[in-house]
């Protein structure tokens, strides 16, 4: 059995062209997301960050920003987008992984994501204290919205995602987030 890694040791890991996380002390190395995935993440980041900034709600964190959500053994998870409410932003230091769960995370599925691993990650986020999780599925053109109370809502492409009480007033059409797909389909025609 290999020795467990800590969050501090993960900070020293540099594998060019790869994304890393730490799950219960074990290093997980993944391929970076695709260009298509990155465009969707950028669309989402733009919408959420503009709303958060306009209403002084807190801070938004981009793709692959790590958060230390458990200790001994350490788990450092990274979402495609994360939000921390203004009241807790002061808990984030200038170095290392913040030892807290974001208030909101968004995950954008990639074609090779395994459903069990995705559900495990959602469960870890919620168990750590995340209050709202959006899982966006570009291929199915839908999203699943998980809440800390255990509820689940399915959002079709023509409907809107909302920030609930985590990011009050945030509403965005899922089709706008997925707009790269519409552009791609038009180009293929």
NORWO-V710580 format. One record per residue. RES is the residue in one small letter. PHI is phi as a letter, one per 20 degrees, with the letter a starting at -180 (none if undefined). D_LAST is the distance of its C-alpha to the last C-alpha in whole Angstrom. Layout:
# NORWO-V710580
RES:PHI:D_LAST + RES:PHI:D_LAST
This chain:
# NORWO-V710580
x:none:53 + x:f:51 + x:f:53 + x:f:51 + x:e:49 + x:d:50 + x:f:47 + x:f:49 + x:f:49 + x:f:45 + x:g:45 + x:e:46 + x:f:44 + x:c:41 + x:d:39 + x:g:36 + x:m:33 + x:c:34 + x:d:34 + x:c:37 + x:b:39 + x:c:42 + x:d:43 + x:l:46 + x:n:47 + x:d:45 + x:f:43 + x:d:39 + x:d:37 + x:c:33 + x:f:30 + x:f:28 + x:f:25 + x:f:22 + x:f:20 + x:g:18 + x:g:21 + x:f:23 + x:f:20 + x:f:21 + x:f:24 + x:f:25 + x:g:23 + x:f:26 + x:g:28 + x:g:28 + x:f:28 + x:f:31 + x:f:33 + x:f:33 + x:f:34 + x:f:37 + x:f:38 + x:f:38 + x:d:40 + x:l:42 + x:e:42 + x:q:42 + x:c:40 + x:d:36 + x:c:36 + x:f:32 + x:g:31 + x:m:34 + x:f:37 + x:e:39 + x:c:42 + x:e:45 + x:d:45 + x:b:48 + x:c:51 + x:l:53 + x:e:51 + x:f:48 + x:c:45 + x:d:42 + x:d:39 + x:c:36 + x:d:33 + x:f:30 + x:b:31 + x:c:35 + x:c:37 + x:c:41 + x:f:43 + x:g:45 + x:f:48 + x:d:48 + x:g:46 + x:f:50 + x:e:50 + x:e:47 + x:e:49 + x:f:48 + x:c:48 + x:m:47 + x:e:45 + x:f:46 + x:e:48 + x:a:46 + x:e:43 + x:f:41 + x:e:41 + x:b:37 + x:c:34 + x:c:31 + x:d:29 + x:d:25 + x:f:25 + x:d:23 + x:g:22 + x:e:25 + x:f:28 + x:e:30 + x:g:31 + x:f:35 + x:f:35 + x:f:33 + x:f:35 + x:f:38 + x:f:37 + x:g:36 + x:g:40 + x:f:41 + x:g:40 + x:f:41 + x:f:44 + x:f:45 + x:p:45 + x:f:41 + x:e:41 + x:b:37 + x:c:34 + x:d:30 + x:d:28 + x:e:25 + x:d:22 + x:f:19 + x:f:18 + x:e:20 + x:l:19 + x:b:22 + x:c:26 + x:d:29 + x:d:32 + x:d:35 + x:d:39 + x:g:42 + x:f:44 + x:n:41 + x:f:39 + x:c:35 + x:c:33 + x:e:29 + x:d:27 + x:e:24 + x:g:21 + x:e:22 + x:e:25 + x:d:27 + x:e:29 + x:c:32 + x:e:35 + x:l:38 + x:e:41 + x:f:40 + x:c:38 + x:g:39 + x:n:37 + x:f:34 + x:c:31 + x:b:27 + x:f:24 + x:g:22 + x:f:19 + x:f:20 + x:f:21 + x:e:18 + x:g:16 + x:f:14 + x:f:12 + x:f:11 + x:f:10 + x:f:9 + x:f:6 + x:f:5 + x:f:6 + x:f:4 + x:f:0
